[in-house]
Each structure stands twice: as structure tokens, then as C-alpha cells.
Amino acid sequence: MLEAALNKLSNLAEQLVEKNTLIQEENDTLKSKFSELEGSVDRLKEENEALQLEALEQEEHQSATLSKINELLTRLQ
């Protein structure tokens, strides 16, 4: 009876070790994916900032162009 309990305990320990190994592998995979996502977020933030700057520059350019057009219209009237 003691040997049967020992065998069962040994089997359970092996199962726990296997599950732990699988969990560690999954954890490593998730860490890797998380790092990739962090990199993507950083790149997207930089791209967003660049696009916002570009939009501001275009807005300033359009404003300047509109001012010139209004000046020309005023002269023509």
C-alpha cells in the first residue's frame, strides 16, 4: 500500500513538473509577444507624433495660403 501511494505521488510529481514546464514555456512565449507589442506601441506613438506635427505644419501652410488668397482678393476688389 505504501508503495502504491509512493508511485501515485511520484506520478503526480511528474505531472506537476510537466505542467510547470508547459506553463514556463507559455510564459516565455507571452513575454516575447508582450515585448513585440511594446515595440509596436512605441513605433506607433512615434508615428502618431510625426503625423500630428505634419498635420500642424499643413494647417499652418494652409492658413498662410488662405491669408495670401484673401490679400489678393482684397486687392482685386
PDB file of N, CA, C and O in Angstrom:
ATOM      1  N   MET A   1       0.813  -1.191   0.000  1.00  0.00           N
ATOM      2  CA  MET A   1       0.000   0.000   0.000  1.00  0.00           C
ATOM      3  C   MET A   1       0.867   1.270   0.000  1.00  0.00           C
ATOM      4  O   MET A   1       0.581   2.243  -0.698  1.00  0.00           O
ATOM      5  N   LEU A   2       1.925   1.222   0.800  1.00  0.00           N
ATOM      6  CA  LEU A   2       2.837   2.360   0.850  1.00  0.00           C
ATOM      7  C   LEU A   2       3.511   2.564  -0.503  1.00  0.00           C
ATOM      8  O   LEU A   2       3.728   3.698  -0.929  1.00  0.00           O
ATOM      9  N   GLU A   3       3.839   1.469  -1.173  1.00  0.00           N
ATOM     10  CA  GLU A   3       4.480   1.570  -2.478  1.00  0.00           C
ATOM     11  C   GLU A   3       3.519   2.148  -3.512  1.00  0.00           C
ATOM     12  O   GLU A   3       3.928   2.935  -4.366  1.00  0.00           O
ATOM     13  N   ALA A   4       2.242   1.764  -3.443  1.00  0.00           N
ATOM     14  CA  ALA A   4       1.240   2.309  -4.365  1.00  0.00           C
ATOM     15  C   ALA A   4       1.097   3.822  -4.153  1.00  0.00           C
ATOM     16  O   ALA A   4       1.007   4.577  -5.121  1.00  0.00           O
ATOM     17  N   ALA A   5       1.075   4.259  -2.904  1.00  0.00           N
ATOM     18  CA  ALA A   5       0.966   5.683  -2.593  1.00  0.00           C
ATOM     19  C   ALA A   5       2.206   6.424  -3.083  1.00  0.00           C
ATOM     20  O   ALA A   5       2.114   7.545  -3.584  1.00  0.00           O
ATOM     21  N   LEU A   6       3.375   5.779  -2.932  1.00  0.00           N
ATOM     22  CA  LEU A   6       4.621   6.378  -3.397  1.00  0.00           C
ATOM     23  C   LEU A   6       4.619   6.511  -4.909  1.00  0.00           C
ATOM     24  O   LEU A   6       5.040   7.538  -5.441  1.00  0.00           O
ATOM     25  N   ASN A   7       4.147   5.478  -5.611  1.00  0.00           N
ATOM     26  CA  ASN A   7       4.059   5.528  -7.079  1.00  0.00           C
ATOM     27  C   ASN A   7       3.100   6.632  -7.528  1.00  0.00           C
ATOM     28  O   ASN A   7       3.383   7.381  -8.464  1.00  0.00           O
ATOM     29  N   LYS A   8       1.958   6.712  -6.837  1.00  0.00           N
ATOM     30  CA  LYS A   8       0.985   7.739  -7.182  1.00  0.00           C
ATOM     31  C   LYS A   8       1.572   9.130  -6.940  1.00  0.00           C
ATOM     32  O   LYS A   8       1.392  10.029  -7.762  1.00  0.00           O
ATOM     33  N   LEU A   9       2.260   9.308  -5.836  1.00  0.00           N
ATOM     34  CA  LEU A   9       2.898  10.576  -5.522  1.00  0.00           C
ATOM     35  C   LEU A   9       3.969  10.918  -6.553  1.00  0.00           C
ATOM     36  O   LEU A   9       4.104  12.071  -6.964  1.00  0.00           O
ATOM     37  N   SER A  10       4.720   9.913  -6.960  1.00  0.00           N
ATOM     38  CA  SER A  10       5.752  10.108  -7.976  1.00  0.00           C
ATOM     39  C   SER A  10       5.122  10.532  -9.306  1.00  0.00           C
ATOM     40  O   SER A  10       5.627  11.438  -9.969  1.00  0.00           O
ATOM     41  N   ASN A  11       4.028   9.883  -9.695  1.00  0.00           N
ATOM     42  CA  ASN A  11       3.331  10.238 -10.937  1.00  0.00           C
ATOM     43  C   ASN A  11       2.788  11.666 -10.875  1.00  0.00           C
ATOM     44  O   ASN A  11       2.896  12.432 -11.833  1.00  0.00           O
ATOM     45  N   LEU A  12       2.206  12.001  -9.735  1.00  0.00           N
ATOM     46  CA  LEU A  12       1.686  13.350  -9.572  1.00  0.00           C
ATOM     47  C   LEU A  12       2.806  14.392  -9.637  1.00  0.00           C
ATOM     48  O   LEU A  12       2.630  15.465 -10.215  1.00  0.00           O
ATOM     49  N   ALA A  13       3.934  14.075  -9.053  1.00  0.00           N
ATOM     50  CA  ALA A  13       5.079  14.990  -9.098  1.00  0.00           C
ATOM     51  C   ALA A  13       5.551  15.179 -10.541  1.00  0.00           C
ATOM     52  O   ALA A  13       5.874  16.294 -10.952  1.00  0.00           O
ATOM     53  N   GLU A  14       5.590  14.082 -11.309  1.00  0.00           N
ATOM     54  CA  GLU A  14       5.986  14.174 -12.718  1.00  0.00           C
ATOM     55  C   GLU A  14       4.996  15.029 -13.498  1.00  0.00           C
ATOM     56  O   GLU A  14       5.394  15.847 -14.328  1.00  0.00           O
ATOM     57  N   GLN A  15       3.712  14.841 -13.234  1.00  0.00           N
ATOM     58  CA  GLN A  15       2.694  15.637 -13.913  1.00  0.00           C
ATOM     59  C   GLN A  15       2.847  17.122 -13.579  1.00  0.00           C
ATOM     60  O   GLN A  15       2.707  17.983 -14.448  1.00  0.00           O
ATOM     61  N   LEU A  16       3.130  17.401 -12.330  1.00  0.00           N
ATOM     62  CA  LEU A  16       3.332  18.793 -11.922  1.00  0.00           C
ATOM     63  C   LEU A  16       4.548  19.404 -12.606  1.00  0.00           C
ATOM     64  O   LEU A  16       4.521  20.559 -13.033  1.00  0.00           O
ATOM     65  N   VAL A  17       5.614  18.617 -12.704  1.00  0.00           N
ATOM     66  CA  VAL A  17       6.818  19.107 -13.384  1.00  0.00           C
ATOM     67  C   VAL A  17       6.512  19.380 -14.855  1.00  0.00           C
ATOM     68  O   VAL A  17       6.940  20.397 -15.400  1.00  0.00           O
ATOM     69  N   GLU A  18       5.772  18.476 -15.499  1.00  0.00           N
ATOM     70  CA  GLU A  18       5.408  18.670 -16.912  1.00  0.00           C
ATOM     71  C   GLU A  18       4.529  19.912 -17.078  1.00  0.00           C
ATOM     72  O   GLU A  18       4.750  20.717 -17.983  1.00  0.00           O
ATOM     73  N   LYS A  19       3.538  20.062 -16.206  1.00  0.00           N
ATOM     74  CA  LYS A  19       2.666  21.241 -16.282  1.00  0.00           C
ATOM     75  C   LYS A  19       3.465  22.515 -16.038  1.00  0.00           C
ATOM     76  O   LYS A  19       3.249  23.525 -16.706  1.00  0.00           O
ATOM     77  N   ASN A  20       4.377  22.468 -15.092  1.00  0.00           N
ATOM     78  CA  ASN A  20       5.210  23.625 -14.804  1.00  0.00           C
ATOM     79  C   ASN A  20       6.067  23.996 -16.023  1.00  0.00           C
ATOM     80  O   ASN A  20       6.225  25.174 -16.345  1.00  0.00           O
ATOM     81  N   THR A  21       6.607  22.995 -16.682  1.00  0.00           N
ATOM     82  CA  THR A  21       7.407  23.241 -17.880  1.00  0.00           C
ATOM     83  C   THR A  21       6.556  23.887 -18.971  1.00  0.00           C
ATOM     84  O   THR A  21       6.993  24.835 -19.624  1.00  0.00           O
ATOM     85  N   LEU A  22       5.344  23.373 -19.166  1.00  0.00           N
ATOM     86  CA  LEU A  22       4.450  23.953 -20.168  1.00  0.00           C
ATOM     87  C   LEU A  22       4.087  25.396 -19.813  1.00  0.00           C
ATOM     88  O   LEU A  22       4.039  26.267 -20.681  1.00  0.00           O
ATOM     89  N   ILE A  23       3.836  25.630 -18.545  1.00  0.00           N
ATOM     90  CA  ILE A  23       3.492  26.985 -18.099  1.00  0.00           C
ATOM     91  C   ILE A  23       4.678  27.918 -18.302  1.00  0.00           C
ATOM     92  O   ILE A  23       4.500  29.059 -18.729  1.00  0.00           O
ATOM     93  N   GLN A  24       5.872  27.454 -18.005  1.00  0.00           N
ATOM     94  CA  GLN A  24       7.064  28.286 -18.210  1.00  0.00           C
ATOM     95  C   GLN A  24       7.249  28.610 -19.690  1.00  0.00           C
ATOM     96  O   GLN A  24       7.590  29.739 -20.041  1.00  0.00           O
ATOM     97  N   GLU A  25       7.024  27.620 -20.559  1.00  0.00           N
ATOM     98  CA  GLU A  25       7.156  27.850 -21.997  1.00  0.00           C
ATOM     99  C   GLU A  25       6.112  28.862 -22.475  1.00  0.00           C
ATOM    100  O   GLU A  25       6.418  29.763 -23.255  1.00  0.00           O
ATOM    101  N   GLU A  26       4.887  28.699 -21.999  1.00  0.00           N
ATOM    102  CA  GLU A  26       3.827  29.636 -22.374  1.00  0.00           C
ATOM    103  C   GLU A  26       4.146  31.038 -21.842  1.00  0.00           C
ATOM    104  O   GLU A  26       3.915  32.033 -22.529  1.00  0.00           O
ATOM    105  N   ASN A  27       4.665  31.109 -20.643  1.00  0.00           N
ATOM    106  CA  ASN A  27       5.058  32.390 -20.066  1.00  0.00           C
ATOM    107  C   ASN A  27       6.145  33.063 -20.908  1.00  0.00           C
ATOM    108  O   ASN A  27       6.089  34.267 -21.157  1.00  0.00           O
ATOM    109  N   ASP A  28       7.121  32.287 -21.340  1.00  0.00           N
ATOM    110  CA  ASP A  28       8.187  32.836 -22.188  1.00  0.00           C
ATOM    111  C   ASP A  28       7.612  33.351 -23.511  1.00  0.00           C
ATOM    112  O   ASP A  28       8.003  34.413 -23.997  1.00  0.00           O
ATOM    113  N   THR A  29       6.682  32.588 -24.084  1.00  0.00           N
ATOM    114  CA  THR A  29       6.039  33.000 -25.329  1.00  0.00           C
ATOM    115  C   THR A  29       5.278  34.305 -25.127  1.00  0.00           C
ATOM    116  O   THR A  29       5.364  35.218 -25.948  1.00  0.00           O
ATOM    117  N   LEU A  30       4.532  34.384 -24.027  1.00  0.00           N
ATOM    118  CA  LEU A  30       3.764  35.592 -23.743  1.00  0.00           C
ATOM    119  C   LEU A  30       4.674  36.791 -23.485  1.00  0.00           C
ATOM    120  O   LEU A  30       4.364  37.910 -23.895  1.00  0.00           O
ATOM    121  N   LYS A  31       5.797  36.558 -22.804  1.00  0.00           N
ATOM    122  CA  LYS A  31       6.755  37.643 -22.576  1.00  0.00           C
ATOM    123  C   LYS A  31       7.296  38.168 -23.905  1.00  0.00           C
ATOM    124  O   LYS A  31       7.435  39.375 -24.103  1.00  0.00           O
ATOM    125  N   SER A  32       7.597  37.238 -24.808  1.00  0.00           N
ATOM    126  CA  SER A  32       8.109  37.623 -26.116  1.00  0.00           C
ATOM    127  C   SER A  32       7.068  38.429 -26.893  1.00  0.00           C
ATOM    128  O   SER A  32       7.389  39.459 -27.485  1.00  0.00           O
ATOM    129  N   LYS A  33       5.828  37.957 -26.888  1.00  0.00           N
ATOM    130  CA  LYS A  33       4.759  38.681 -27.583  1.00  0.00           C
ATOM    131  C   LYS A  33       4.546  40.049 -26.953  1.00  0.00           C
ATOM    132  O   LYS A  33       4.328  41.033 -27.659  1.00  0.00           O
ATOM    133  N   PHE A  34       4.608  40.113 -25.633  1.00  0.00           N
ATOM    134  CA  PHE A  34       4.444  41.382 -24.933  1.00  0.00           C
ATOM    135  C   PHE A  34       5.542  42.365 -25.348  1.00  0.00           C
ATOM    136  O   PHE A  34       5.273  43.544 -25.581  1.00  0.00           O
ATOM    137  N   SER A  35       6.766  41.877 -25.435  1.00  0.00           N
ATOM    138  CA  SER A  35       7.876  42.741 -25.857  1.00  0.00           C
ATOM    139  C   SER A  35       7.657  43.257 -27.277  1.00  0.00           C
ATOM    140  O   SER A  35       7.908  44.426 -27.570  1.00  0.00           O
ATOM    141  N   GLU A  36       7.188  42.372 -28.153  1.00  0.00           N
ATOM    142  CA  GLU A  36       6.902  42.779 -29.529  1.00  0.00           C
ATOM    143  C   GLU A  36       5.816  43.852 -29.548  1.00  0.00           C
ATOM    144  O   GLU A  36       5.917  44.837 -30.279  1.00  0.00           O
ATOM    145  N   LEU A  37       4.782  43.652 -28.740  1.00  0.00           N
ATOM    146  CA  LEU A  37       3.691  44.625 -28.687  1.00  0.00           C
ATOM    147  C   LEU A  37       4.156  45.960 -28.118  1.00  0.00           C
ATOM    148  O   LEU A  37       3.728  47.018 -28.579  1.00  0.00           O
ATOM    149  N   GLU A  38       5.027  45.912 -27.122  1.00  0.00           N
ATOM    150  CA  GLU A  38       5.586  47.154 -26.579  1.00  0.00           C
ATOM    151  C   GLU A  38       6.345  47.912 -27.664  1.00  0.00           C
ATOM    152  O   GLU A  38       6.229  49.131 -27.787  1.00  0.00           O
ATOM    153  N   GLY A  39       7.120  47.172 -28.444  1.00  0.00           N
ATOM    154  CA  GLY A  39       7.854  47.800 -29.545  1.00  0.00           C
ATOM    155  C   GLY A  39       6.906  48.409 -30.566  1.00  0.00           C
ATOM    156  O   GLY A  39       7.150  49.505 -31.072  1.00  0.00           O
ATOM    157  N   SER A  40       5.824  47.698 -30.868  1.00  0.00           N
ATOM    158  CA  SER A  40       4.837  48.221 -31.808  1.00  0.00           C
ATOM    159  C   SER A  40       4.173  49.479 -31.267  1.00  0.00           C
ATOM    160  O   SER A  40       3.961  50.441 -32.006  1.00  0.00           O
ATOM    161  N   VAL A  41       3.848  49.474 -29.993  1.00  0.00           N
ATOM    162  CA  VAL A  41       3.224  50.645 -29.372  1.00  0.00           C
ATOM    163  C   VAL A  41       4.180  51.833 -29.436  1.00  0.00           C
ATOM    164  O   VAL A  41       3.764  52.947 -29.753  1.00  0.00           O
ATOM    165  N   ASP A  42       5.442  51.606 -29.142  1.00  0.00           N
ATOM    166  CA  ASP A  42       6.428  52.691 -29.200  1.00  0.00           C
ATOM    167  C   ASP A  42       6.537  53.260 -30.615  1.00  0.00           C
ATOM    168  O   ASP A  42       6.573  54.475 -30.805  1.00  0.00           O
ATOM    169  N   ARG A  43       6.591  52.367 -31.604  1.00  0.00           N
ATOM    170  CA  ARG A  43       6.674  52.831 -33.003  1.00  0.00           C
ATOM    171  C   ARG A  43       5.418  53.606 -33.390  1.00  0.00           C
ATOM    172  O   ARG A  43       5.498  54.638 -34.056  1.00  0.00           O
ATOM    173  N   LEU A  44       4.257  53.103 -32.968  1.00  0.00           N
ATOM    174  CA  LEU A  44       3.004  53.793 -33.294  1.00  0.00           C
ATOM    175  C   LEU A  44       2.912  55.150 -32.614  1.00  0.00           C
ATOM    176  O   LEU A  44       2.382  56.098 -33.193  1.00  0.00           O
ATOM    177  N   LYS A  45       3.423  55.254 -31.394  1.00  0.00           N
ATOM    178  CA  LYS A  45       3.446  56.555 -30.714  1.00  0.00           C
ATOM    179  C   LYS A  45       4.312  57.547 -31.484  1.00  0.00           C
ATOM    180  O   LYS A  45       3.926  58.698 -31.686  1.00  0.00           O
ATOM    181  N   GLU A  46       5.485  57.087 -31.910  1.00  0.00           N
ATOM    182  CA  GLU A  46       6.386  57.955 -32.671  1.00  0.00           C
ATOM    183  C   GLU A  46       5.746  58.366 -33.996  1.00  0.00           C
ATOM    184  O   GLU A  46       5.827  59.525 -34.403  1.00  0.00           O
ATOM    185  N   GLU A  47       5.114  57.408 -34.657  1.00  0.00           N
ATOM    186  CA  GLU A  47       4.450  57.698 -35.929  1.00  0.00           C
ATOM    187  C   GLU A  47       3.304  58.690 -35.706  1.00  0.00           C
ATOM    188  O   GLU A  47       3.110  59.607 -36.504  1.00  0.00           O
ATOM    189  N   ASN A  48       2.556  58.506 -34.635  1.00  0.00           N
ATOM    190  CA  ASN A  48       1.455  59.409 -34.317  1.00  0.00           C
ATOM    191  C   ASN A  48       1.965  60.827 -34.078  1.00  0.00           C
ATOM    192  O   ASN A  48       1.378  61.794 -34.564  1.00  0.00           O
ATOM    193  N   GLU A  49       3.047  60.945 -33.335  1.00  0.00           N
ATOM    194  CA  GLU A  49       3.626  62.263 -33.079  1.00  0.00           C
ATOM    195  C   GLU A  49       4.076  62.922 -34.383  1.00  0.00           C
ATOM    196  O   GLU A  49       3.860  64.115 -34.594  1.00  0.00           O
ATOM    197  N   ALA A  50       4.698  62.135 -35.249  1.00  0.00           N
ATOM    198  CA  ALA A  50       5.160  62.672 -36.534  1.00  0.00           C
ATOM    199  C   ALA A  50       3.965  63.123 -37.373  1.00  0.00           C
ATOM    200  O   ALA A  50       4.014  64.175 -38.010  1.00  0.00           O
ATOM    201  N   LEU A  51       2.897  62.333 -37.375  1.00  0.00           N
ATOM    202  CA  LEU A  51       1.714  62.703 -38.144  1.00  0.00           C
ATOM    203  C   LEU A  51       1.045  63.957 -37.574  1.00  0.00           C
ATOM    204  O   LEU A  51       0.545  64.795 -38.324  1.00  0.00           O
ATOM    205  N   GLN A  52       1.041  64.077 -36.260  1.00  0.00           N
ATOM    206  CA  GLN A  52       0.467  65.278 -35.647  1.00  0.00           C
ATOM    207  C   GLN A  52       1.278  66.519 -36.014  1.00  0.00           C
ATOM    208  O   GLN A  52       0.717  67.575 -36.305  1.00  0.00           O
ATOM    209  N   LEU A  53       2.604  66.379 -35.997  1.00  0.00           N
ATOM    210  CA  LEU A  53       3.460  67.501 -36.401  1.00  0.00           C
ATOM    211  C   LEU A  53       3.222  67.867 -37.862  1.00  0.00           C
ATOM    212  O   LEU A  53       3.129  69.044 -38.211  1.00  0.00           O
ATOM    213  N   GLU A  54       3.126  66.857 -38.702  1.00  0.00           N
ATOM    214  CA  GLU A  54       2.882  67.094 -40.119  1.00  0.00           C
ATOM    215  C   GLU A  54       1.531  67.785 -40.326  1.00  0.00           C
ATOM    216  O   GLU A  54       1.415  68.688 -41.155  1.00  0.00           O
ATOM    217  N   ALA A  55       0.519  67.366 -39.579  1.00  0.00           N
ATOM    218  CA  ALA A  55      -0.802  67.988 -39.687  1.00  0.00           C
ATOM    219  C   ALA A  55      -0.746  69.455 -39.259  1.00  0.00           C
ATOM    220  O   ALA A  55      -1.354  70.317 -39.894  1.00  0.00           O
ATOM    221  N   LEU A  56      -0.011  69.729 -38.176  1.00  0.00           N
ATOM    222  CA  LEU A  56       0.135  71.115 -37.739  1.00  0.00           C
ATOM    223  C   LEU A  56       0.848  71.964 -38.794  1.00  0.00           C
ATOM    224  O   LEU A  56       0.458  73.103 -39.051  1.00  0.00           O
ATOM    225  N   GLU A  57       1.886  71.404 -39.395  1.00  0.00           N
ATOM    226  CA  GLU A  57       2.619  72.124 -40.440  1.00  0.00           C
ATOM    227  C   GLU A  57       1.719  72.399 -41.637  1.00  0.00           C
ATOM    228  O   GLU A  57       1.752  73.490 -42.205  1.00  0.00           O
ATOM    229  N   GLN A  58       0.914  71.410 -42.022  1.00  0.00           N
ATOM    230  CA  GLN A  58      -0.006  71.594 -43.144  1.00  0.00           C
ATOM    231  C   GLN A  58      -1.056  72.654 -42.812  1.00  0.00           C
ATOM    232  O   GLN A  58      -1.430  73.462 -43.662  1.00  0.00           O
ATOM    233  N   GLU A  59      -1.522  72.636 -41.569  1.00  0.00           N
ATOM    234  CA  GLU A  59      -2.505  73.625 -41.144  1.00  0.00           C
ATOM    235  C   GLU A  59      -1.917  75.032 -41.214  1.00  0.00           C
ATOM    236  O   GLU A  59      -2.581  75.966 -41.662  1.00  0.00           O
ATOM    237  N   GLU A  60      -0.667  75.178 -40.768  1.00  0.00           N
ATOM    238  CA  GLU A  60      -0.001  76.484 -40.843  1.00  0.00           C
ATOM    239  C   GLU A  60       0.170  76.911 -42.294  1.00  0.00           C
ATOM    240  O   GLU A  60      -0.041  78.074 -42.639  1.00  0.00           O
ATOM    241  N   HIS A  61       0.555  75.958 -43.141  1.00  0.00           N
ATOM    242  CA  HIS A  61       0.741  76.260 -44.562  1.00  0.00           C
ATOM    243  C   HIS A  61      -0.588  76.677 -45.192  1.00  0.00           C
ATOM    244  O   HIS A  61      -0.640  77.637 -45.961  1.00  0.00           O
ATOM    245  N   GLN A  62      -1.651  75.960 -44.869  1.00  0.00           N
ATOM    246  CA  GLN A  62      -2.966  76.294 -45.418  1.00  0.00           C
ATOM    247  C   GLN A  62      -3.422  77.660 -44.924  1.00  0.00           C
ATOM    248  O   GLN A  62      -4.017  78.433 -45.675  1.00  0.00           O
ATOM    249  N   SER A  63      -3.144  77.952 -43.668  1.00  0.00           N
ATOM    250  CA  SER A  63      -3.515  79.249 -43.106  1.00  0.00           C
ATOM    251  C   SER A  63      -2.772  80.370 -43.825  1.00  0.00           C
ATOM    252  O   SER A  63      -3.357  81.402 -44.155  1.00  0.00           O
ATOM    253  N   ALA A  64      -1.477  80.157 -44.066  1.00  0.00           N
ATOM    254  CA  ALA A  64      -0.677  81.157 -44.773  1.00  0.00           C
ATOM    255  C   ALA A  64      -1.191  81.329 -46.202  1.00  0.00           C
ATOM    256  O   ALA A  64      -1.280  82.450 -46.701  1.00  0.00           O
ATOM    257  N   THR A  65      -1.524  80.232 -46.850  1.00  0.00           N
ATOM    258  CA  THR A  65      -2.046  80.288 -48.219  1.00  0.00           C
ATOM    259  C   THR A  65      -3.382  81.020 -48.246  1.00  0.00           C
ATOM    260  O   THR A  65      -3.632  81.831 -49.137  1.00  0.00           O
ATOM    261  N   LEU A  66      -4.231  80.736 -47.278  1.00  0.00           N
ATOM    262  CA  LEU A  66      -5.525  81.405 -47.197  1.00  0.00           C
ATOM    263  C   LEU A  66      -5.355  82.911 -46.995  1.00  0.00           C
ATOM    264  O   LEU A  66      -6.087  83.713 -47.574  1.00  0.00           O
ATOM    265  N   SER A  67      -4.391  83.274 -46.176  1.00  0.00           N
ATOM    266  CA  SER A  67      -4.120  84.702 -45.960  1.00  0.00           C
ATOM    267  C   SER A  67      -3.692  85.368 -47.259  1.00  0.00           C
ATOM    268  O   SER A  67      -4.149  86.467 -47.572  1.00  0.00           O
ATOM    269  N   LYS A  68      -2.822  84.714 -48.018  1.00  0.00           N
ATOM    270  CA  LYS A  68      -2.365  85.269 -49.299  1.00  0.00           C
ATOM    271  C   LYS A  68      -3.532  85.394 -50.269  1.00  0.00           C
ATOM    272  O   LYS A  68      -3.645  86.394 -50.977  1.00  0.00           O
ATOM    273  N   ILE A  69      -4.390  84.399 -50.308  1.00  0.00           N
ATOM    274  CA  ILE A  69      -5.550  84.439 -51.206  1.00  0.00           C
ATOM    275  C   ILE A  69      -6.474  85.590 -50.814  1.00  0.00           C
ATOM    276  O   ILE A  69      -6.965  86.325 -51.672  1.00  0.00           O
ATOM    277  N   ASN A  70      -6.704  85.736 -49.517  1.00  0.00           N
ATOM    278  CA  ASN A  70      -7.551  86.835 -49.050  1.00  0.00           C
ATOM    279  C   ASN A  70      -6.956  88.193 -49.380  1.00  0.00           C
ATOM    280  O   ASN A  70      -7.688  89.123 -49.718  1.00  0.00           O
ATOM    281  N   GLU A  71      -5.626  88.323 -49.286  1.00  0.00           N
ATOM    282  CA  GLU A  71      -4.950  89.564 -49.664  1.00  0.00           C
ATOM    283  C   GLU A  71      -5.165  89.854 -51.144  1.00  0.00           C
ATOM    284  O   GLU A  71      -5.471  90.981 -51.531  1.00  0.00           O
ATOM    285  N   LEU A  72      -5.000  88.821 -51.961  1.00  0.00           N
ATOM    286  CA  LEU A  72      -5.179  89.007 -53.418  1.00  0.00           C
ATOM    287  C   LEU A  72      -6.628  89.400 -53.728  1.00  0.00           C
ATOM    288  O   LEU A  72      -6.870  90.269 -54.566  1.00  0.00           O
ATOM    289  N   LEU A  73      -7.581  88.766 -53.061  1.00  0.00           N
ATOM    290  CA  LEU A  73      -8.981  89.082 -53.277  1.00  0.00           C
ATOM    291  C   LEU A  73      -9.287  90.526 -52.872  1.00  0.00           C
ATOM    292  O   LEU A  73     -10.046  91.231 -53.537  1.00  0.00           O
ATOM    293  N   THR A  74      -8.677  90.939 -51.770  1.00  0.00           N
ATOM    294  CA  THR A  74      -8.875  92.319 -51.302  1.00  0.00           C
ATOM    295  C   THR A  74      -8.331  93.302 -52.308  1.00  0.00           C
ATOM    296  O   THR A  74      -8.957  94.333 -52.556  1.00  0.00           O
ATOM    297  N   ARG A  75      -7.182  93.015 -52.896  1.00  0.00           N
ATOM    298  CA  ARG A  75      -6.569  93.887 -53.906  1.00  0.00           C
ATOM    299  C   ARG A  75      -7.437  93.960 -55.155  1.00  0.00           C
ATOM    300  O   ARG A  75      -7.567  95.015 -55.777  1.00  0.00           O
ATOM    301  N   LEU A  76      -8.030  92.821 -55.514  1.00  0.00           N
ATOM    302  CA  LEU A  76      -8.835  92.787 -56.736  1.00  0.00           C
ATOM    303  C   LEU A  76     -10.165  93.513 -56.574  1.00  0.00           C
ATOM    304  O   LEU A  76     -10.766  93.926 -57.565  1.00  0.00           O
ATOM    305  N   GLN A  77     -10.615  93.668 -55.383  1.00  0.00           N
ATOM    306  CA  GLN A  77     -11.920  94.311 -55.181  1.00  0.00           C
ATOM    307  C   GLN A  77     -11.847  95.787 -55.123  1.00  0.00           C
ATOM    308  O   GLN A  77     -12.870  96.450 -54.957  1.00  0.00           O
TER     309      GLN A  77
END
